Amino acid sequence: MGVVLDEGEIGVAASALASARMMQEMELILRAAESAGKDSVKIVMAFGEAR
């Protein structure tokens, strides 16, 4: 999922997973995004906006 989604969608998904206390799943999506070369700053901004 971290490879297919754009940074904004990843941030929103990570926020939803964090809210559901699904920390392992959140970590997986973030690691996949990092491996795919996604911009971590954009992900964090989207994560913050979704909270």
C-alpha positions as CSV (number, residue, x, y, z in Angstrom):
1,M,0.0,0.0,0.0
2,G,2.9,2.4,0.8
3,V,4.1,1.9,-2.8
4,V,0.8,2.5,-4.6
5,L,-0.6,5.5,-2.6
6,D,0.7,9.0,-2.8
7,E,2.1,10.8,0.2
8,G,-1.2,12.4,1.2
9,E,-3.1,9.2,1.1
10,I,-0.3,7.4,3.1
11,G,-0.5,10.1,5.8
12,V,-4.3,9.8,6.1
13,A,-4.0,6.0,6.2
14,A,-1.3,6.1,8.8
15,S,-3.4,8.4,10.9
16,A,-6.4,6.1,10.7
17,L,-4.2,3.1,11.7
18,A,-2.8,5.1,14.6
19,S,-6.3,6.0,15.8
20,A,-7.2,2.4,15.6
21,R,-4.1,1.5,17.6
22,M,-2.8,-0.6,14.8
23,M,0.8,0.4,15.2
24,Q,2.4,-2.5,13.5
25,E,0.3,-2.0,10.4
26,M,1.1,1.7,10.5
27,E,4.8,1.0,10.7
28,L,4.5,-1.4,7.7
29,I,2.9,1.1,5.5
30,L,5.4,3.8,6.4
31,R,8.4,1.5,5.8
32,A,7.0,0.5,2.4
33,A,6.5,4.1,1.5
34,E,10.1,4.9,2.6
35,S,11.4,2.0,0.5
36,A,9.5,3.3,-2.5
37,G,11.2,6.7,-2.1
38,K,8.1,8.6,-1.0
39,D,8.6,12.0,0.6
40,S,8.4,11.5,4.4
41,V,7.8,15.3,5.0
42,K,4.7,15.2,2.9
43,I,3.5,12.1,4.7
44,V,4.0,13.7,8.1
45,M,2.2,16.8,7.0
46,A,-0.8,14.7,5.8
47,F,-0.7,12.7,9.0
48,G,-0.9,15.9,11.1
49,E,-3.7,17.3,9.0
50,A,-5.7,14.1,9.4
51,R,-5.5,14.1,13.2
